[in-house]
Amino acid sequence: MASFQELQQQKAELDLKIAQSMDAARRMAAELEQARLRHEEIEAGTAQITALMEKYNLSKEDLFPGSSPSKVANLPLKESKTLAEMRQYFNRR
């Protein structure tokens, strides 16, 4: 049978583990909140870019020349690149 001191030692160890777990849970909650806020900012920025692309009939290449498609957010294209080039050419004249 465990002595009273051994039980107190086990309780202290368990209390420490609980405190460490609670601290880790708080840190994870803070990190998740930061990630959620970053995600909302990205979504808002993507929506603004999409709205500007639609308003001015721009393509991804117009906004990000020379970039690979994998690096650019997946924004829907409204028209082909050829048509966008034709619009730019005739709008400049």
Biopython code that builds the backbone (N, CA, C, O; Angstrom):
import numpy as np
from Bio.PDB.StructureBuilder import StructureBuilder

atoms = [
    (1, "MET", "N", (0.837, -1.176, 0.000)),
    (1, "MET", "CA", (0.000, 0.000, 0.000)),
    (1, "MET", "C", (0.885, 1.244, 0.000)),
    (1, "MET", "O", (1.865, 1.321, 0.742)),
    (2, "ALA", "N", (0.524, 2.231, -0.854)),
    (2, "ALA", "CA", (1.324, 3.442, -0.983)),
    (2, "ALA", "C", (1.148, 4.318, 0.249)),
    (2, "ALA", "O", (0.071, 4.407, 0.839)),
    (3, "SER", "N", (2.240, 4.952, 0.606)),
    (3, "SER", "CA", (2.177, 5.840, 1.766)),
    (3, "SER", "C", (1.547, 7.173, 1.364)),
    (3, "SER", "O", (1.378, 7.480, 0.184)),
    (4, "PHE", "N", (1.215, 7.936, 2.371)),
    (4, "PHE", "CA", (0.595, 9.239, 2.142)),
    (4, "PHE", "C", (1.525, 10.160, 1.359)),
    (4, "PHE", "O", (1.069, 10.898, 0.486)),
    (5, "GLN", "N", (2.816, 10.127, 1.658)),
    (5, "GLN", "CA", (3.797, 10.962, 0.952)),
    (5, "GLN", "C", (3.903, 10.555, -0.517)),
    (5, "GLN", "O", (4.009, 11.419, -1.388)),
    (6, "GLU", "N", (3.878, 9.269, -0.799)),
    (6, "GLU", "CA", (3.929, 8.791, -2.193)),
    (6, "GLU", "C", (2.693, 9.256, -2.957)),
    (6, "GLU", "O", (2.782, 9.661, -4.117)),
    (7, "LEU", "N", (1.544, 9.195, -2.296)),
    (7, "LEU", "CA", (0.308, 9.669, -2.940)),
    (7, "LEU", "C", (0.365, 11.170, -3.198)),
    (7, "LEU", "O", (-0.081, 11.635, -4.247)),
    (8, "GLN", "N", (0.912, 11.931, -2.251)),
    (8, "GLN", "CA", (1.058, 13.383, -2.457)),
    (8, "GLN", "C", (2.006, 13.670, -3.624)),
    (8, "GLN", "O", (1.764, 14.575, -4.423)),
    (9, "GLN", "N", (3.090, 12.888, -3.714)),
    (9, "GLN", "CA", (4.043, 13.058, -4.812)),
    (9, "GLN", "C", (3.371, 12.751, -6.154)),
    (9, "GLN", "O", (3.553, 13.497, -7.116)),
    (10, "GLN", "N", (2.604, 11.674, -6.229)),
    (10, "GLN", "CA", (1.883, 11.332, -7.450)),
    (10, "GLN", "C", (0.873, 12.413, -7.822)),
    (10, "GLN", "O", (0.716, 12.750, -8.995)),
    (11, "LYS", "N", (0.187, 12.955, -6.807)),
    (11, "LYS", "CA", (-0.783, 14.028, -7.053)),
    (11, "LYS", "C", (-0.083, 15.268, -7.595)),
    (11, "LYS", "O", (-0.583, 15.916, -8.515)),
    (12, "ALA", "N", (1.076, 15.600, -7.025)),
    (12, "ALA", "CA", (1.840, 16.764, -7.486)),
    (12, "ALA", "C", (2.283, 16.567, -8.937)),
    (12, "ALA", "O", (2.219, 17.500, -9.737)),
    (13, "GLU", "N", (2.728, 15.365, -9.276)),
    (13, "GLU", "CA", (3.139, 15.075, -10.653)),
    (13, "GLU", "C", (1.958, 15.181, -11.611)),
    (13, "GLU", "O", (2.086, 15.725, -12.708)),
    (14, "LEU", "N", (0.814, 14.661, -11.192)),
    (14, "LEU", "CA", (-0.377, 14.752, -12.041)),
    (14, "LEU", "C", (-0.842, 16.198, -12.190)),
    (14, "LEU", "O", (-1.243, 16.611, -13.278)),
    (15, "ASP", "N", (-0.791, 16.968, -11.106)),
    (15, "ASP", "CA", (-1.155, 18.388, -11.180)),
    (15, "ASP", "C", (-0.251, 19.136, -12.149)),
    (15, "ASP", "O", (-0.714, 19.988, -12.906)),
    (16, "LEU", "N", (1.057, 18.813, -12.123)),
    (16, "LEU", "CA", (2.004, 19.444, -13.042)),
    (16, "LEU", "C", (1.666, 19.077, -14.486)),
    (16, "LEU", "O", (1.674, 19.943, -15.362)),
    (17, "LYS", "N", (1.374, 17.815, -14.738)),
    (17, "LYS", "CA", (1.011, 17.385, -16.095)),
    (17, "LYS", "C", (-0.271, 18.078, -16.564)),
    (17, "LYS", "O", (-0.386, 18.468, -17.726)),
    (18, "ILE", "N", (-1.224, 18.224, -15.654)),
    (18, "ILE", "CA", (-2.474, 18.913, -16.006)),
    (18, "ILE", "C", (-2.193, 20.367, -16.349)),
    (18, "ILE", "O", (-2.724, 20.883, -17.332)),
    (19, "ALA", "N", (-1.368, 21.033, -15.554)),
    (19, "ALA", "CA", (-1.030, 22.443, -15.809)),
    (19, "ALA", "C", (-0.312, 22.588, -17.150)),
    (19, "ALA", "O", (-0.591, 23.511, -17.915)),
    (20, "GLN", "N", (0.618, 21.667, -17.428)),
    (20, "GLN", "CA", (1.332, 21.719, -18.708)),
    (20, "GLN", "C", (0.374, 21.491, -19.876)),
    (20, "GLN", "O", (0.494, 22.143, -20.913)),
    (21, "SER", "N", (-0.557, 20.587, -19.716)),
    (21, "SER", "CA", (-1.537, 20.310, -20.767)),
    (21, "SER", "C", (-2.449, 21.508, -20.993)),
    (21, "SER", "O", (-2.778, 21.839, -22.132)),
    (22, "MET", "N", (-2.854, 22.152, -19.910)),
    (22, "MET", "CA", (-3.712, 23.340, -20.032)),
    (22, "MET", "C", (-2.958, 24.465, -20.734)),
    (22, "MET", "O", (-3.530, 25.174, -21.561)),
    (23, "ASP", "N", (-1.682, 24.631, -20.409)),
    (23, "ASP", "CA", (-0.867, 25.659, -21.059)),
    (23, "ASP", "C", (-0.731, 25.359, -22.551)),
    (23, "ASP", "O", (-0.847, 26.258, -23.384)),
    (24, "ALA", "N", (-0.488, 24.109, -22.879)),
    (24, "ALA", "CA", (-0.371, 23.723, -24.293)),
    (24, "ALA", "C", (-1.693, 23.943, -25.023)),
    (24, "ALA", "O", (-1.701, 24.369, -26.178)),
    (25, "ALA", "N", (-2.797, 23.659, -24.361)),
    (25, "ALA", "CA", (-4.114, 23.874, -24.981)),
    (25, "ALA", "C", (-4.354, 25.361, -25.220)),
    (25, "ALA", "O", (-4.910, 25.736, -26.252)),
    (26, "ARG", "N", (-3.944, 26.211, -24.281)),
    (26, "ARG", "CA", (-4.097, 27.671, -24.474)),
    (26, "ARG", "C", (-3.247, 28.164, -25.643)),
    (26, "ARG", "O", (-3.692, 28.980, -26.450)),
    (27, "ARG", "N", (-2.016, 27.655, -25.721)),
    (27, "ARG", "CA", (-1.149, 28.063, -26.844)),
    (27, "ARG", "C", (-1.739, 27.621, -28.178)),
    (27, "ARG", "O", (-1.729, 28.380, -29.148)),
    (28, "MET", "N", (-2.251, 26.394, -28.226)),
    (28, "MET", "CA", (-2.861, 25.897, -29.466)),
    (28, "MET", "C", (-4.087, 26.716, -29.833)),
    (28, "MET", "O", (-4.310, 26.999, -31.010)),
    (29, "ALA", "N", (-4.882, 27.098, -28.847)),
    (29, "ALA", "CA", (-6.066, 27.920, -29.118)),
    (29, "ALA", "C", (-5.654, 29.274, -29.678)),
    (29, "ALA", "O", (-6.290, 29.784, -30.601)),
    (30, "ALA", "N", (-4.587, 29.864, -29.122)),
    (30, "ALA", "CA", (-4.101, 31.154, -29.624)),
    (30, "ALA", "C", (-3.590, 31.017, -31.055)),
    (30, "ALA", "O", (-3.855, 31.879, -31.893)),
    (31, "GLU", "N", (-2.861, 29.940, -31.341)),
    (31, "GLU", "CA", (-2.359, 29.710, -32.698)),
    (31, "GLU", "C", (-3.504, 29.490, -33.684)),
    (31, "GLU", "O", (-3.462, 29.978, -34.813)),
    (32, "LEU", "N", (-4.509, 28.764, -33.257)),
    (32, "LEU", "CA", (-5.673, 28.543, -34.128)),
    (32, "LEU", "C", (-6.403, 29.854, -34.407)),
    (32, "LEU", "O", (-6.868, 30.078, -35.525)),
    (33, "GLU", "N", (-6.505, 30.709, -33.415)),
    (33, "GLU", "CA", (-7.158, 32.007, -33.618)),
    (33, "GLU", "C", (-6.358, 32.855, -34.596)),
    (33, "GLU", "O", (-6.937, 33.504, -35.467)),
    (34, "GLN", "N", (-5.032, 32.858, -34.465)),
    (34, "GLN", "CA", (-4.196, 33.594, -35.411)),
    (34, "GLN", "C", (-4.354, 33.039, -36.821)),
    (34, "GLN", "O", (-4.442, 33.804, -37.781)),
    (35, "ALA", "N", (-4.390, 31.738, -36.952)),
    (35, "ALA", "CA", (-4.566, 31.116, -38.269)),
    (35, "ALA", "C", (-5.931, 31.475, -38.853)),
    (35, "ALA", "O", (-6.045, 31.721, -40.053)),
    (36, "ARG", "N", (-6.963, 31.508, -38.014)),
    (36, "ARG", "CA", (-8.298, 31.872, -38.485)),
    (36, "ARG", "C", (-8.312, 33.315, -38.984)),
    (36, "ARG", "O", (-8.898, 33.610, -40.025)),
    (37, "LEU", "N", (-7.664, 34.214, -38.235)),
    (37, "LEU", "CA", (-7.612, 35.618, -38.651)),
    (37, "LEU", "C", (-6.842, 35.783, -39.955)),
    (37, "LEU", "O", (-7.251, 36.548, -40.828)),
    (38, "ARG", "N", (-5.715, 35.059, -40.090)),
    (38, "ARG", "CA", (-4.952, 35.119, -41.349)),
    (38, "ARG", "C", (-5.794, 34.600, -42.506)),
    (38, "ARG", "O", (-5.776, 35.169, -43.598)),
    (39, "HIS", "N", (-6.530, 33.519, -42.266)),
    (39, "HIS", "CA", (-7.377, 32.952, -43.317)),
    (39, "HIS", "C", (-8.450, 33.962, -43.741)),
    (39, "HIS", "O", (-8.717, 34.117, -44.933)),
    (40, "GLU", "N", (-9.059, 34.642, -42.781)),
    (40, "GLU", "CA", (-10.078, 35.651, -43.114)),
    (40, "GLU", "C", (-9.469, 36.789, -43.915)),
    (40, "GLU", "O", (-10.090, 37.270, -44.863)),
    (41, "GLU", "N", (-8.255, 37.235, -43.553)),
    (41, "GLU", "CA", (-7.593, 38.300, -44.307)),
    (41, "GLU", "C", (-7.283, 37.851, -45.731)),
    (41, "GLU", "O", (-7.443, 38.620, -46.679)),
    (42, "ILE", "N", (-6.845, 36.616, -45.876)),
    (42, "ILE", "CA", (-6.548, 36.090, -47.213)),
    (42, "ILE", "C", (-7.814, 36.009, -48.050)),
    (42, "ILE", "O", (-7.814, 36.380, -49.224)),
    (43, "GLU", "N", (-8.898, 35.522, -47.444)),
    (43, "GLU", "CA", (-10.174, 35.424, -48.162)),
    (43, "GLU", "C", (-10.670, 36.812, -48.585)),
    (43, "GLU", "O", (-11.162, 36.983, -49.700)),
    (44, "ALA", "N", (-10.541, 37.798, -47.697)),
    (44, "ALA", "CA", (-10.982, 39.157, -48.028)),
    (44, "ALA", "C", (-10.124, 39.727, -49.160)),
    (44, "ALA", "O", (-10.647, 40.358, -50.079)),
    (45, "GLY", "N", (-8.818, 39.508, -49.094)),
    (45, "GLY", "CA", (-7.924, 39.986, -50.153)),
    (45, "GLY", "C", (-8.219, 39.312, -51.479)),
    (45, "GLY", "O", (-8.223, 39.964, -52.523)),
    (46, "THR", "N", (-8.463, 38.021, -51.446)),
    (46, "THR", "CA", (-8.796, 37.286, -52.666)),
    (46, "THR", "C", (-10.101, 37.803, -53.266)),
    (46, "THR", "O", (-10.218, 37.939, -54.484)),
    (47, "ALA", "N", (-11.077, 38.090, -52.414)),
    (47, "ALA", "CA", (-12.349, 38.623, -52.905)),
    (47, "ALA", "C", (-12.156, 39.995, -53.537)),
    (47, "ALA", "O", (-12.773, 40.300, -54.558)),
    (48, "GLN", "N", (-11.304, 40.825, -52.940)),
    (48, "GLN", "CA", (-11.041, 42.149, -53.500)),
    (48, "GLN", "C", (-10.335, 42.031, -54.852)),
    (48, "GLN", "O", (-10.670, 42.739, -55.802)),
    (49, "ILE", "N", (-9.369, 41.140, -54.925)),
    (49, "ILE", "CA", (-8.653, 40.949, -56.192)),
    (49, "ILE", "C", (-9.603, 40.432, -57.264)),
    (49, "ILE", "O", (-9.568, 40.895, -58.404)),
    (50, "THR", "N", (-10.445, 39.480, -56.904)),
    (50, "THR", "CA", (-11.411, 38.933, -57.859)),
    (50, "THR", "C", (-12.356, 40.021, -58.347)),
    (50, "THR", "O", (-12.659, 40.091, -59.538)),
    (51, "ALA", "N", (-12.825, 40.873, -57.435)),
    (51, "ALA", "CA", (-13.734, 41.957, -57.816)),
    (51, "ALA", "C", (-13.040, 42.921, -58.775)),
    (51, "ALA", "O", (-13.646, 43.363, -59.751)),
    (52, "LEU", "N", (-11.790, 43.247, -58.510)),
    (52, "LEU", "CA", (-11.053, 44.146, -59.407)),
    (52, "LEU", "C", (-10.802, 43.488, -60.761)),
    (52, "LEU", "O", (-10.873, 44.146, -61.799)),
    (53, "MET", "N", (-10.510, 42.193, -60.747)),
    (53, "MET", "CA", (-10.304, 41.492, -62.012)),
    (53, "MET", "C", (-11.572, 41.532, -62.861)),
    (53, "MET", "O", (-11.508, 41.740, -64.073)),
    (54, "GLU", "N", (-12.711, 41.333, -62.226)),
    (54, "GLU", "CA", (-13.979, 41.360, -62.958)),
    (54, "GLU", "C", (-14.298, 42.778, -63.436)),
    (54, "GLU", "O", (-14.756, 42.973, -64.562)),
    (55, "LYS", "N", (-14.053, 43.760, -62.574)),
    (55, "LYS", "CA", (-14.387, 45.144, -62.910)),
    (55, "LYS", "C", (-13.565, 45.642, -64.106)),
    (55, "LYS", "O", (-14.088, 46.329, -64.983)),
    (56, "TYR", "N", (-12.282, 45.290, -64.130)),
    (56, "TYR", "CA", (-11.401, 45.795, -65.174)),
    (56, "TYR", "C", (-11.037, 44.741, -66.225)),
    (56, "TYR", "O", (-10.133, 44.951, -67.033)),
    (57, "ASN", "N", (-11.743, 43.614, -66.209)),
    (57, "ASN", "CA", (-11.507, 42.537, -67.186)),
    (57, "ASN", "C", (-10.040, 42.130, -67.246)),
    (57, "ASN", "O", (-9.439, 42.082, -68.320)),
    (58, "LEU", "N", (-9.474, 41.838, -66.082)),
    (58, "LEU", "CA", (-8.073, 41.456, -65.994)),
    (58, "LEU", "C", (-7.951, 39.944, -65.810)),
    (58, "LEU", "O", (-8.846, 39.284, -65.281)),
    (59, "SER", "N", (-6.825, 39.428, -66.261)),
    (59, "SER", "CA", (-6.523, 38.013, -66.049)),
    (59, "SER", "C", (-5.438, 37.907, -64.981)),
    (59, "SER", "O", (-4.894, 38.917, -64.535)),
    (60, "LYS", "N", (-5.128, 36.681, -64.577)),
    (60, "LYS", "CA", (-4.052, 36.477, -63.600)),
    (60, "LYS", "C", (-2.729, 36.991, -64.147)),
    (60, "LYS", "O", (-1.935, 37.594, -63.425)),
    (61, "GLU", "N", (-2.508, 36.749, -65.419)),
    (61, "GLU", "CA", (-1.262, 37.181, -66.045)),
    (61, "GLU", "C", (-1.142, 38.707, -66.041)),
    (61, "GLU", "O", (-0.036, 39.235, -65.933)),
    (62, "ASP", "N", (-2.257, 39.415, -66.157)),
    (62, "ASP", "CA", (-2.222, 40.875, -66.088)),
    (62, "ASP", "C", (-1.754, 41.347, -64.720)),
    (62, "ASP", "O", (-0.989, 42.306, -64.618)),
    (63, "LEU", "N", (-2.206, 40.683, -63.682)),
    (63, "LEU", "CA", (-1.859, 41.085, -62.320)),
    (63, "LEU", "C", (-0.504, 40.566, -61.878)),
    (63, "LEU", "O", (0.233, 41.251, -61.169)),
    (64, "PHE", "N", (-0.179, 39.352, -62.301)),
    (64, "PHE", "CA", (1.052, 38.700, -61.866)),
    (64, "PHE", "C", (1.820, 38.201, -63.079)),
    (64, "PHE", "O", (1.866, 36.994, -63.317)),
    (65, "PRO", "N", (2.426, 39.103, -63.858)),
    (65, "PRO", "CA", (3.116, 38.671, -65.072)),
    (65, "PRO", "C", (4.293, 37.750, -64.754)),
    (65, "PRO", "O", (5.077, 38.008, -63.840)),
    (66, "GLY", "N", (4.396, 36.683, -65.520)),
    (66, "GLY", "CA", (5.502, 35.759, -65.387)),
    (66, "GLY", "C", (5.398, 34.802, -64.222)),
    (66, "GLY", "O", (6.308, 34.001, -64.007)),
    (67, "SER", "N", (4.332, 34.857, -63.475)),
    (67, "SER", "CA", (4.215, 33.942, -62.339)),
    (67, "SER", "C", (3.620, 32.627, -62.809)),
    (67, "SER", "O", (2.848, 32.576, -63.766)),
    (68, "SER", "N", (3.997, 31.572, -62.115)),
    (68, "SER", "CA", (3.438, 30.276, -62.465)),
    (68, "SER", "C", (2.049, 30.157, -61.856)),
    (68, "SER", "O", (1.796, 30.742, -60.803)),
    (69, "PRO", "N", (1.156, 29.431, -62.477)),
    (69, "PRO", "CA", (-0.209, 29.311, -61.963)),
    (69, "PRO", "C", (-0.288, 28.728, -60.559)),
    (69, "PRO", "O", (-1.229, 29.030, -59.824)),
    (70, "SER", "N", (0.686, 27.893, -60.167)),
    (70, "SER", "CA", (0.622, 27.278, -58.844)),
    (70, "SER", "C", (0.902, 28.275, -57.729)),
    (70, "SER", "O", (0.502, 28.050, -56.587)),
    (71, "LYS", "N", (1.587, 29.380, -58.044)),
    (71, "LYS", "CA", (1.916, 30.372, -57.020)),
    (71, "LYS", "C", (0.805, 31.394, -56.830)),
    (71, "LYS", "O", (0.777, 32.087, -55.814)),
    (72, "VAL", "N", (-0.094, 31.500, -57.770)),
    (72, "VAL", "CA", (-1.167, 32.488, -57.722)),
    (72, "VAL", "C", (-2.424, 31.824, -57.181)),
    (72, "VAL", "O", (-2.697, 30.659, -57.470)),
    (73, "ALA", "N", (-3.185, 32.576, -56.393)),
    (73, "ALA", "CA", (-4.441, 32.041, -55.853)),
    (73, "ALA", "C", (-5.346, 31.606, -56.995)),
    (73, "ALA", "O", (-5.309, 32.189, -58.079)),
    (74, "ASN", "N", (-6.135, 30.611, -56.762)),
    (74, "ASN", "CA", (-7.037, 30.102, -57.792)),
    (74, "ASN", "C", (-8.200, 31.065, -57.966)),
    (74, "ASN", "O", (-9.224, 30.949, -57.293)),
    (75, "LEU", "N", (-8.033, 32.011, -58.869)),
    (75, "LEU", "CA", (-9.076, 32.974, -59.167)),
    (75, "LEU", "C", (-9.723, 32.570, -60.488)),
    (75, "LEU", "O", (-9.021, 32.208, -61.432)),
    (76, "PRO", "N", (-11.028, 32.626, -60.565)),
    (76, "PRO", "CA", (-11.683, 32.211, -61.807)),
    (76, "PRO", "C", (-11.392, 33.182, -62.949)),
    (76, "PRO", "O", (-11.427, 34.398, -62.763)),
    (77, "LEU", "N", (-11.109, 32.646, -64.116)),
    (77, "LEU", "CA", (-10.890, 33.480, -65.294)),
    (77, "LEU", "C", (-12.215, 33.698, -65.991)),
    (77, "LEU", "O", (-12.962, 32.747, -66.221)),
    (78, "LYS", "N", (-12.517, 34.947, -66.331)),
    (78, "LYS", "CA", (-13.775, 35.270, -66.996)),
    (78, "LYS", "C", (-13.663, 35.145, -68.513)),
    (78, "LYS", "O", (-14.659, 34.912, -69.197)),
    (79, "GLU", "N", (-12.441, 35.301, -69.037)),
    (79, "GLU", "CA", (-12.280, 35.262, -70.483)),
    (79, "GLU", "C", (-10.918, 34.693, -70.810)),
    (79, "GLU", "O", (-10.053, 34.591, -69.940)),
    (80, "SER", "N", (-10.729, 34.327, -72.054)),
    (80, "SER", "CA", (-9.445, 33.765, -72.446)),
    (80, "SER", "C", (-8.391, 34.859, -72.480)),
    (80, "SER", "O", (-8.721, 36.043, -72.556)),
    (81, "LYS", "N", (-7.142, 34.473, -72.425)),
    (81, "LYS", "CA", (-6.046, 35.432, -72.458)),
    (81, "LYS", "C", (-6.070, 36.203, -73.768)),
    (81, "LYS", "O", (-5.814, 37.408, -73.772)),
    (82, "THR", "N", (-6.368, 35.549, -74.868)),
    (82, "THR", "CA", (-6.399, 36.215, -76.175)),
    (82, "THR", "C", (-7.428, 37.334, -76.181)),
    (82, "THR", "O", (-7.138, 38.429, -76.664)),
    (83, "LEU", "N", (-8.597, 37.092, -75.667)),
    (83, "LEU", "CA", (-9.632, 38.117, -75.612)),
    (83, "LEU", "C", (-9.208, 39.251, -74.697)),
    (83, "LEU", "O", (-9.470, 40.414, -75.003)),
    (84, "ALA", "N", (-8.567, 38.945, -73.593)),
    (84, "ALA", "CA", (-8.093, 39.995, -72.682)),
    (84, "ALA", "C", (-7.048, 40.858, -73.371)),
    (84, "ALA", "O", (-7.048, 42.079, -73.219)),
    (85, "GLU", "N", (-6.150, 40.220, -74.134)),
    (85, "GLU", "CA", (-5.142, 40.981, -74.870)),
    (85, "GLU", "C", (-5.799, 41.888, -75.902)),
    (85, "GLU", "O", (-5.382, 43.033, -76.072)),
    (86, "MET", "N", (-6.823, 41.390, -76.594)),
    (86, "MET", "CA", (-7.516, 42.207, -77.595)),
    (86, "MET", "C", (-8.186, 43.413, -76.928)),
    (86, "MET", "O", (-8.132, 44.526, -77.450)),
    (87, "ARG", "N", (-8.809, 43.186, -75.785)),
    (87, "ARG", "CA", (-9.449, 44.302, -75.087)),
    (87, "ARG", "C", (-8.423, 45.363, -74.688)),
    (87, "ARG", "O", (-8.664, 46.558, -74.857)),
    (88, "GLN", "N", (-7.297, 44.930, -74.169)),
    (88, "GLN", "CA", (-6.258, 45.879, -73.769)),
    (88, "GLN", "C", (-5.757, 46.654, -74.979)),
    (88, "GLN", "O", (-5.569, 47.868, -74.903)),
    (89, "TYR", "N", (-5.543, 45.973, -76.083)),
    (89, "TYR", "CA", (-5.032, 46.627, -77.280)),
    (89, "TYR", "C", (-6.015, 47.700, -77.765)),
    (89, "TYR", "O", (-5.605, 48.818, -78.077)),
    (90, "PHE", "N", (-7.296, 47.369, -77.828)),
    (90, "PHE", "CA", (-8.262, 48.327, -78.345)),
    (90, "PHE", "C", (-8.621, 49.399, -77.315)),
    (90, "PHE", "O", (-9.020, 50.498, -77.701)),
    (91, "ASN", "N", (-8.495, 49.120, -76.048)),
    (91, "ASN", "CA", (-8.769, 50.144, -75.044)),
    (91, "ASN", "C", (-7.657, 51.179, -74.951)),
    (91, "ASN", "O", (-7.890, 52.293, -74.482)),
    (92, "ARG", "N", (-6.469, 50.834, -75.384)),
    (92, "ARG", "CA", (-5.346, 51.776, -75.363)),
    (92, "ARG", "C", (-5.394, 52.760, -76.523)),
    (92, "ARG", "O", (-4.780, 53.825, -76.460)),
    (93, "ARG", "N", (-6.104, 52.420, -77.557)),
    (93, "ARG", "CA", (-6.160, 53.290, -78.754)),
    (93, "ARG", "C", (-7.167, 54.368, -78.617)),
    (93, "ARG", "O", (-7.335, 55.176, -79.530)),
]
sb = StructureBuilder()
sb.init_structure("model")
sb.init_model(0)
sb.init_chain("A")
sb.init_seg("    ")
for serial, (resi, resn, name, xyz) in enumerate(atoms, 1):
    if name == "N":
        sb.init_residue(resn, " ", resi, " ")
    sb.init_atom(name, np.array(xyz, "f"), 0.0, 1.0, " ", f" {name:<3s}", serial, name[0])
structure = sb.get_structure()
